[in-house]
């Protein structure tokens, strides 16, 4: 590389992840990109994570928080203290390949209209896709393209996507600040979909970069896919995303779609005798409507900064067609 590589701040949010940190940080030490700093934001871990970092990775900057702020606000805190022109958010339960960061940097510096670039993510230890870019749906959530499928040339095409994954995402620091960062109320789950959708609304792009490769110990931090806590957070956040980000007609459509969608899910969980998970779906609605004033204040800011309409995002496939979303819902539930 003949140019001077810009400083990149790698922000890793950690909560009781001492058993992941060695492999993650060691793999970063083997990358071919020379100009970076690592900032670990520790969400009040009780497993010795801080001592482990101090004893084994003394060059890592540690931000020790006194309570668990979650991934969203933890990432915001790390970004606020980052020295880099670009910020990478990386999960602690990952291992990166040698060209992981250089490929992200090469892409994002190539076009000033790019807000974020995201990696190809494999489930740890194999060639099964965890994430090859993600969609945004009218339900306010997204789904990982290729989730659970074997890697193939289909997933090797660089392209614009609705959302990149917060588990391995690079973003311009000034754009991150302009977008207002992650929504701290999201805590975790769908905060990346929300951020990336706002990027599109504000006139930026999100690009999937398959040459940047990460291996992910899926669920290592947030927990298994169908736990009551995870379902509640994801349900609440997708409803908030609808209210904050969509234009009025699509807010109505999003909630009209949500009623049958959630009815099916509640029935499925009750049929499986997973009563707590079924209840968490209902509880999320009450939580959203009790926070409506705060949500509408955020909505006002987003809509005042809108450059691109929902109709353009739908027409260009950034917001995925309803039929495609339904097909993916049934495919994922068969896995």
C-alpha positions in Angstrom: 0.0 0.0 0.0 1.5 3.3 -1.1 -1.0 5.6 0.6 -1.0 6.4 4.3 -3.5 4.1 5.9 -6.1 5.9 8.0 -6.3 5.2 11.7 -9.1 2.7 12.5 -10.5 2.2 16.0 -11.6 -1.4 16.6 -14.3 -1.2 19.3 -15.1 -4.5 21.1 -17.9 -4.6 23.6 -17.4 -7.2 26.3 -19.6 -8.7 28.9 -18.2 -11.7 30.8 -16.4 -12.8 27.6 -12.9 -13.5 29.0 -13.0 -16.9 27.4 -13.4 -15.4 24.0 -11.0 -12.5 24.2 -7.7 -14.4 23.6 -8.7 -15.8 20.3 -10.4 -12.6 19.1 -7.5 -10.3 20.0 -4.8 -12.7 18.8 -6.4 -12.9 15.4 -6.5 -9.1 15.2 -2.8 -9.2 15.9 -2.2 -11.2 12.8 -4.0 -8.9 10.3 -2.2 -7.1 7.5 -3.5 -3.6 8.2 -1.0 -1.7 10.3 -2.7 1.4 11.6 -5.3 0.6 14.2 -6.1 0.8 17.9 -8.3 -1.6 19.9 -10.8 -0.2 22.4 -12.5 -2.8 24.7 -15.6 -1.5 26.4 -16.3 -3.7 29.4 -19.9 -3.8 30.6 -19.2 -4.5 34.2 -17.9 -8.1 33.7 -17.5 -10.3 36.8 -15.4 -13.0 35.1 -11.9 -11.5 35.3 -12.0 -10.0 31.8 -10.3 -6.8 32.9 -7.4 -8.6 34.6 -7.0 -10.9 31.6 -6.7 -7.9 29.3 -4.3 -6.1 31.5 -2.0 -9.1 31.9 -2.1 -10.4 28.3 -3.0 -7.5 26.0 -1.5 -4.4 27.6 -1.8 -2.3 24.4 -5.5 -2.6 24.4 -7.4 0.5 25.7 -9.9 -0.6 28.3 -13.1 1.3 29.2 -14.4 -0.2 32.4 -18.1 0.6 32.9 -19.8 0.2 36.2 -23.0 -1.4 34.8 -24.0 -3.3 31.7 -25.1 -0.8 29.1 -25.6 -3.4 26.4 -24.1 -3.6 22.9 -25.7 -0.4 21.6 -24.7 2.1 24.2 -21.5 0.2 24.9 -20.5 0.7 21.3 -21.5 4.4 21.4 -19.3 4.9 24.5 -16.4 3.2 22.7 -17.0 5.3 19.5 -17.0 8.5 21.5 -13.5 7.7 22.9 -12.2 6.4 19.6 -9.3 8.2 18.0 -9.8 6.8 14.5 -11.3 8.4 11.4 -13.1 5.1 11.0 -14.6 2.8 13.6 -15.0 -1.0 13.4 -17.5 -2.7 15.7 -16.4 -6.3 16.3 -18.0 -8.9 18.4 -15.8 -10.4 21.1 -16.8 -14.0 20.1 -15.1 -13.8 16.7 -11.9 -14.7 14.9 -10.8 -12.6 11.9 -8.8 -13.4 8.8 -5.6 -11.7 7.8 -7.2 -9.3 5.2 -10.3 -8.7 7.3 -9.7 -5.1 8.1 -7.7 -4.0 5.0 -10.6 -5.2 2.7 -13.1 -3.1 4.7 -10.9 -0.1 4.6 -10.2 -0.4 0.9 -13.9 -0.4 0.2 -15.1 2.4 2.5 -12.4 4.9 1.4 -13.3 4.2 -2.3 -16.7 6.1 -2.1 -17.6 8.9 0.3 -21.3 8.0 0.0 -20.6 4.7 1.8 -21.6 4.8 5.5 -20.9 1.2 6.5 -19.2 -1.9 5.1 -19.7 -5.3 6.5 -17.9 -8.7 6.4 -18.8 -12.1 5.3 -19.4 -14.0 8.6 -19.2 -17.8 8.9 -20.3 -19.9 11.8 -17.2 -20.7 13.7 -15.2 -23.6 12.5 -16.7 -24.2 9.1 -18.0 -22.7 5.8 -21.6 -22.3 6.7 -22.9 -18.7 6.3 -23.9 -16.7 9.3 -24.2 -13.4 7.5 -23.6 -12.3 3.9 -25.2 -8.9 4.3 -28.7 -8.4 5.6 -32.1 -7.2 4.5 -34.4 -4.7 6.0 -38.1 -5.6 6.2 -41.4 -3.7 6.6 -41.6 -5.5 10.0 -38.7 -3.3 11.2 -36.3 -6.1 11.5 -33.8 -7.8 9.1 -32.5 -11.2 8.4 -29.0 -12.4 7.5 -28.7 -13.3 3.9 -27.5 -16.9 3.5 -28.0 -17.8 7.1 -27.4 -21.5 7.6 -26.4 -22.1 4.0 -23.2 -23.6 2.7 -20.8 -21.0 1.2 -20.9 -20.6 -2.6 -20.1 -18.1 -5.3 -23.5 -16.6 -4.7 -22.1 -15.0 -1.6 -18.9 -13.7 -3.2 -20.5 -10.7 -4.8 -19.8 -7.3 -3.3 -23.1 -5.3 -3.3 -25.3 -2.8 -1.5 -27.3 -4.3 1.2 -30.1 -3.1 3.6 -27.9 -3.7 6.6 -24.4 -4.8 7.6 -23.8 -6.7 10.8 -22.8 -4.9 13.9 -20.7 -8.0 14.7 -18.1 -6.8 12.1 -18.9 -3.4 10.6 -16.8 -0.4 9.6 -18.3 3.1 9.6 -17.0 6.6 9.1 -16.8 8.2 12.5 -18.3 11.5 11.3 -21.3 9.6 9.7 -21.8 7.6 12.9 -22.1 10.8 14.8 -24.4 12.4 12.2 -26.7 9.4 12.4 -26.8 9.7 16.2 -25.0 6.4 16.8 -26.8 3.2 17.8 -30.1 3.7 19.5 -29.1 3.2 23.2 -32.6 2.1 24.1 -32.2 -1.0 21.8 -29.6 -2.5 24.2 -28.9 -5.3 21.7 -30.6 -6.9 18.7 -31.6 -5.1 15.5 -29.6 -2.0 16.5 -27.5 -2.5 13.4 -30.6 -2.7 11.1 -31.9 0.5 12.7 -28.5 2.3 12.2 -28.1 1.1 8.6 -31.7 1.9 7.7 -31.1 5.5 9.0 -28.0 5.6 6.8 -30.0 4.9 3.7 -32.7 7.4 4.7 -30.0 10.0 5.2 -28.6 9.3 1.7 -25.7 7.0 2.4 -25.1 3.3 1.4 -24.2 0.1 3.1 -21.9 -2.4 1.3 -21.3 -6.1 1.9 -17.6 -7.0 1.4 -17.2 -10.7 1.0 -13.4 -10.6 0.9 -13.4 -9.5 4.6 -14.0 -12.7 6.5 -14.9 -13.3 10.1 -15.7 -16.5 12.0 -18.4 -16.1 14.6 -19.3 -18.2 17.7 -23.0 -17.4 17.1 -25.0 -16.6 20.2 -21.9 -16.6 22.4 -22.7 -13.2 23.8 -26.5 -12.6 23.5 -27.6 -16.1 24.0 -29.5 -18.7 22.0 -31.8 -17.6 19.2 -35.1 -18.5 20.9 -34.6 -17.4 24.5 -37.4 -15.3 26.1 -35.0 -12.4 26.8 -33.6 -12.4 23.2 -37.1 -12.7 21.6 -38.4 -9.8 23.8 -35.6 -7.4 22.9 -35.7 -8.2 19.2 -39.5 -7.9 19.2 -39.5 -4.6 21.0 -36.7 -3.2 18.8 -38.3 -4.1 15.5 -41.5 -2.3 16.5 -39.5 0.7 17.5 -37.7 0.6 14.2 -41.1 0.8 12.4 -42.3 3.8 14.4 -39.0 5.7 14.1 -37.9 5.1 10.6 -40.8 4.5 8.2 -43.1 7.0 6.5 -46.7 7.0 7.8 -48.2 4.6 5.3 -45.5 2.0 6.0 -46.0 2.5 9.8 -49.6 1.4 9.3 -48.6 -1.4 7.0 -45.8 -2.6 9.3 -48.2 -2.9 12.3 -50.9 -4.5 10.1 -48.4 -7.1 9.1 -47.1 -7.5 12.6 -50.5 -8.6 14.0 -50.8 -11.8 11.9 -47.0 -12.3 12.0 -47.0 -12.3 15.8 -50.2 -14.2 16.1 -48.5 -17.1 14.2 -45.4 -16.8 16.3 -47.4 -16.8 19.6 -49.3 -19.9 18.4 -46.1 -21.7 17.5 -44.4 -21.0 20.9 -47.5 -22.0 22.8 -47.7 -25.2 20.7 -44.1 -25.9 21.7 -45.1 -25.2 25.4 -42.7 -22.2 25.4 -45.1 -19.9 27.3 -42.5 -17.4 28.5 -41.4 -16.8 25.0 -44.9 -16.3 23.8 -45.6 -13.9 26.6 -42.4 -11.9 25.7 -43.9 -11.1 22.3 -47.0 -9.5 23.9 -44.9 -7.8 26.6 -42.9 -6.0 23.9 -46.0 -4.2 22.6 -46.7 -2.8 26.0 -43.1 -1.7 26.4 -43.2 0.1 23.1 -46.4 2.0 23.7 -45.3 3.0 27.2 -42.2 4.6 25.6 -44.1 6.2 22.7 -43.3 9.8 23.5 -39.6 9.1 23.6 -39.8 7.1 20.3 -41.7 9.9 18.6 -39.0 12.4 19.6 -36.4 10.3 17.9 -38.7 9.9 14.9 -38.9 13.6 14.5 -35.1 14.0 14.2 -34.9 11.1 11.6 -37.7 12.4 9.4 -36.3 16.0 9.4 -33.1 14.6 8.0 -34.7 12.3 5.4 -33.3 12.5 1.9 -34.5 9.1 0.5 -38.1 8.0 0.6 -39.4 4.6 1.6 -40.7 4.1 -1.9 -37.2 4.4 -3.4 -35.8 2.0 -0.8 -38.6 -0.5 -1.6 -38.2 -0.1 -5.4 -34.4 -0.6 -5.2 -34.7 -3.7 -3.0 -33.1 -2.1 0.1 -36.4 -2.8 1.9 -37.1 -6.4 0.9 -40.4 -7.4 -0.8 -43.0 -8.9 1.5 -43.2 -12.2 -0.3 -39.4 -12.7 0.0 -39.6 -11.9 3.7 -42.3 -14.5 4.3 -40.3 -17.2 2.4 -37.3 -16.5 4.5 -39.4 -16.6 7.7 -40.5 -20.1 6.9 -37.0 -21.2 5.8 -35.5 -20.0 9.1 -38.1 -21.8 11.2 -37.4 -25.1 9.4 -33.7 -24.9 10.3 
